[in-house]
């Protein structure tokens, strides 16, 4: 099939595959963070192996610079990058890195020590690179498709945290009294995560590009000048004169540059940055190291992580109710800034409150994080052409990763002066 005129492309309302696409996007979202969330949720195990090295804080600090630097390079070259190769490379790297983490634990028999810790850090750096490939590539790709696709993908991202937390609680309970129980639970946990990454490779390579509604949006983007979708269209059996058409169309449409998109959407970009600065300044380091000892004992941090992930997931479905979806640019900025009230709330709750108050506070942190993330990422790309929506999606993810990096750095301020360095 050859697409030569965008006017003959059928309406997406008459095309099949929307609900299948939403399911696939959800699973791809799950795979985009399941490896990293695996690291977060087995944090209690790494605190046993490396008690002097602040695993939750150090590993997060290793992860973020690699994710941010890689993403910055990809954003700069976004207009000419083959999206199919980018996403497949990212999912493959996730699969290999998660498998390597499993092999490292098996090969060392769960031993601690600086050498093994450095090995874990190297694998975490690979996670960061893979995250930049996949998250930016997927958000950019889905930004010019229907909003339900990107919402499902974002829900899958949150579901990865909820699923890994639930699995971690189950494996901890199942192996708690067994000989070397924590390590057996972690090995099972990493094996499941490796399987999900392999599943994502198959879904993105062979299923997603062949859905009729996905073909529609990608041919539409190609007709509007996109150079990034040619390989995906070829995989779906659609032949396009991608380079010539994109060059001719770009001359006619004069696509906005990344700089122009940045300044036109600076409030949305700032929203993404500030949302994740606040979240990562608390989650997960503060929850592991600054909440004290309570009745839940070794379960306490795991419960807090699980509560955050569960409410983050729930919140990502709330914007589907149109009446309560926040679309106002001013409203989004006010809500984002208001979240900084969490900082004194967490400080005083950790110092004076009991575990019930902390669990409630963590639930609100997850709820606001998920809700605002979906609102910003679904509202911001509206009104632009396909190539511009792709570029803006990548810029939004870049600001998200910048916020993560900054939040992780600020997270260290919680332990200054408390003797834990």
N, C-alpha and C positions, 0 to 999 in steps of 0.2 A: 504494500500500500504506500502511495506517495501523497504527502500533504503539500499542496501547492497554493492553496488559498484558504485563509482562516475563515472566510465567510461560509465555507461548506462544512465546517466543523460543527457537529450537532451540539445542542444544548446539554449541559451536564445533568439536567433534570431528567433527560431521557436515557441516560447511560446507566448501566448496571455496575455494581461493585463498590458502592459507597460504604455500605456496612462492612463488607469484607475488608475494604481499605482501612476503615476505622479500627478493626481488630488487628490488622497487620501493623498499623501505626502504633497501636498500644504495645504490641510485643516488641517492636523496634525501639520504642521508648524504654521499655523494661531493660532491653539489652544494652542500651546506651549508658546506663549507670549501674547495672547489677554488679559488675566487677568492683567498681569503686565502693558501692554501698556494702559489698561483702567485706571490704577492708574496714569500713567503719563499724560494722556490727560484730566483727570478731575482735574488736579493740580490747575487750577484757582478756582475751587469750594472749594478745601481744603484750599487754601489761604484765602478764605472768612471765613471758619469755624475756622481755626487755624492760624491766621496771624502772631503770634509771634514765631511759631515753625519751620519755614523754611521747609514746607512739602516736596517740590520736592527734597531737599537735604537730609533731615533726613530719609524719607521713602526709598530712594534709598540706603542710608547707612545702614539701617536695613536689607534690602533685600539681599544685596550682601554677607555679612559674612555667612549667613545661606546657601546661594546657594553654595558658595565656599567650606565651611567646609563639607557639605553633599557630594559635588562632589568629594572631596579629598578621603573621605571614600569609595565611590563607585568605584573610579578608582583603589584604592588599592585592592579591592575585585572583580574587573570587570570580571575576567576569570571564576568565579563560580556563578555569579549572573544570575538569571532567568530573561532574558530581557523582556519577556512578562509581568510578574508580576511587574517588575520595571516600565515599561511604563504605564501600567494600573493604578498602584498606584499613579503615578505622575498626570495623567489626572484626576483621581478621586479626588485627593487633590486639584487640581486647581478648579474643579467644586464646591466642598464643600466650599472652601475659598471664591470664588467669590460670591456664594450664601450667605455666612456669612456676607460679606461686605454689600450686599444688605439688609439683615435682620437688621444689626446694624444701618444702616441709617434710615430704616423704624421705628425701635423700639425707636430710640432716636429723631425722627422727625427732623433729620438734625441738631441737637444741637452741639455746639462746646464744649470746655472744655478739661482739661487734661485727664480725665478718658476715654472719647471717643477717644481721640488721641492715647492713649495707646492701646485701642482695635483695632484701625486701624493698628497700628504698629505690633501687634501680628498676624493679618491676613496677613500682608505683609511678615512677617517672614515665614509663611506657604507657601506663593508664592515662596519664595527663595528655600525652600526644594523641592517643586514640580518641579521647574525649573531644579534643579540638576538631579532629577530622569528622567525627560522627555527629556531634551535637550541632555544630555550625552548619554542616552539610545538610542534615535532616531538617533543621528549622528553616534554612534558606529554601530548600526544595519544597517544603510544605507551605511556605508563606504565600505562594501563588496558587495554592489549591484551596479547597473549601475549608472554612474555619474549623469544622468538626475534625478534620485530619490532624491539624496542629494541636487541637485540644486533646485528642486521644493520645497523641505522642507525648504531650506534657504530662498527661495522667499516667502514662506508662513509666515515665521518669520517676514520678512519685511512687508508683506501685513497686518499683524496684526496691525502694527503701522499705516500704511496708512488708513486702514479701521476704526480703532478707532478714528483717527484724523478727518476723513471725517464725521463719525457719531457724533462726538463731535461738530463740526461746525454746522451740521444740527440741532442737539438738542438745541444748544445755540441760533441759529436763531429762531427756532420754539417756544421756551419757554421764550425768552428774556423779553418780555413784560407781560408775564403771572404772576399771583400771585405766589410767591415762585418758579418762573420759573427755575432758575439754578438747584434747587434740583429735580424738576420733570424730567428735562433732564437727570440728572445723574442716577436717578432710572431706567428710560427707558434704558439708556446706559448699566448699570450693568446687567439688565435682559437679554439683547441681548448677552452680553459676557458669561453669565451663560449657555445660550442655546448652544453656540458654544462649550463650554467645554464638555457638555453632548454629543453632536454630535461626538466629537473626541473619547470619550470612546467607543461608538458604532462602529465607523469605524475601530478603531484599534483592537477591540475585535473580530469582526465578518466578516469584509470585507477584510481588508488588508492581513491577513495571508492566505487567500484562493485564492489569485491571482496566476495564474500559474507561472509567472515570479518570484514572491516572493518565492514560494515554491522551484523553481530552485536554487536561490541564497542561501537559507537557508540550503537546502540539501547539496549543494556544501560546505558551511561553516562547516557543521557537518562532512562531509567527510575529511575536512582538520584539524579536531581536535577541533572544537568549542563546548563548553559545554553550551553555553548560548541560543541556538536556539531550544532546544528539546521541550520546552513547546509550542512554536509557531508552530513547525512542527506537534505536536500532535493535536493542534487546527485545523490544516489544513487537518487532517486525514492521516498523514504520520507517520508510526511507525518506529522509529530508535532505534538502540541499542546505545543510545547517550553516556552513560558513558563509556562503554567498548570500543566503537569505538574511542571516543575522547582520552582515555588514550593510546590506542595502536598507534593511529596516532600521538599523541604528542611525543611519544617515538621516532618515525621514523623522524618526521619533526623538533623536537627540537625548538619549538616556541620561538621567541625572547622575552626576558623579557621586562617589562615596562622600566627598566633602559636602556637597549640597544636601545629600540625604542626612548627613550627620547634623547639620545646623537646622534643617527643617524638623528634625525629630529629636532634638537635644533633650527635651523634657522626658520623652519615653526612654531614651538611653540612660539618662540620669536616674530614672525610676528603677531600671534594672540593676544599675550599679548599687544604689542605696539599699534596695531590697536584700541583696546578697551580702553586702557589707555587714548589715545588722545581723542577718541570720548566721553567717559563719563566724562572727565574733562571739557567738554563744554556742553554736552547734558545730562539732561535737565536743571540743576540748573542755569548755566550761562544764558541760554535763558530766564528763568523766572525772574531772579533777577538782572541781570547786563546789560541789553540792554536798560534801560531807558524808557521814555515815548515818544510815537510817535502818529501820526494821527490815527492809528488803535486802539488806546486805549486798552480796555480789550481784544480785538481780537488779539493783536500783538503777544503775546506768543503762542497762539493757532495756528496762521498762521505759525510761525516759526517751531513749532513742526510738523505741517502738511507738510510743505515743505521738512523738513528733511526726514520724513517717506516716502513721495512720491518718492523722488530721491533715497533713499536707496532701495526701491522696484524696481525701473527701473533699477538700477545698477546691481541687482542680475540676470537679464536676459541678460546683455551684454556679459558675458562669453560664452553664447551659440553660439556666432559668433566666431568660432575657430580662425580666423585670428587675432582677437584682444584680445584673452584670454592670459593673462600673465602666462607663465609656468616656466620661468627661476627663479631659487632659488635666484640668485643674484638680478635680476630685482624686485622680490617681496620685498626683503629687502630694496632696494633703495627707492622703492615707499612708503613703510611703514614709513621709516625714514623721507622722504620728507613731509609727512603729518604734522609733528610737526611745520612746518611753519604756520599752521593754528593758533597757539597760539598768536603770535604777530599780525596776521591779525585780529583776533577777538577782541583783546584788543583795537587796534587803530580804528577799525570800530565802536565798541561800544562807544568809546570816542568822535570820530569826524565825523563818517559817518551817513547817514540817513538810514531809514528803507529799502530802495531798495537795498543798498549795503549789509546790513545784511542778507536779504533774499537770495541774490545771493551767499553769503559766506556759509550760511547754506545748500544750495542746493549742493554745492561742497563737503561739509562735508559728507552729506548722500551718494552722488554719489561714493566717494572714499571708504567709509566704506562698502557699499554693494558689490562693485566690488571686492575689495581685499579679503573680507571674503569668497566669493564663490571660487575665484581662489585658495586660500590656502587650503580650506577644500575639494576641488575636486582633487587637484593635489597631496597633501601629501600622501594619502593612496595607491596610485598606486604602483604596484610592490610587494606588500606583500600578504601573505595568509590571508584567512578570519578572523581567530582569531586575527592576528596581526593588521589587518585593524580596527577591532572593538576596540582593545586596543588603537590604535593610535587616533581613532576618539574621544575616551573618554579623552585622554591626551590633544588633541587640545581644547576640550570644557573646560577642567580644566584651561588651560592657558587663554582662552577667559574670563572665570569668574574671574580669578585672575586679568586680565586687567580691567574688569569692577569694581572690588572692589577697585583697586588702583586708577583708574580714578575718582571714586566717592569721595574718600578721598582727592585727589588733587583738586577736584572741589571747596573745601572750601577755597582754597588759594585766589580765586577771590574776596572774601568778607572781607579779612583781611584788617583792617584799613579804611573801608568805613562806619563804624558805624551801620552795620546791624546785628551784633551779638546780 
